[in-house]
């Protein structure tokens, strides 16, 4: 979970490729990484494969009290 990625593809292209509709605007970002506090990442979940949702994701230690996102 320490990798970085680039989101450089247009939202319309992502929606067409994955046959899913984004629930929020997907902005280009050239230094995206898990646990970033400012930029959620586009995610398609098994529970809702028709939508691309913006989520914060990463690992939060069980002892960490400041972050309630989990």
C-alpha positions, 0 to 999 in steps of 0.5 A: 500500500505504499505505491503511487499512481497517476490518474491521467485518463479522462473521466469519460474514457474510464466510465466507458472502459469499466462500464460504470458511471462516476458518482463524483468528478474524477480529476487528473492527479499525478501523485496519487497514493493510498492514505492521502488525506486530500485526494480520494481515489476512484474505486469500483467495489464488488457491492456496486460495480456500476459506479465509480466512487471516490474513496480514501483507502489504505491501511490504518493500524488498529491502535491509530486513534486520529483517523476514524475512516478505518 
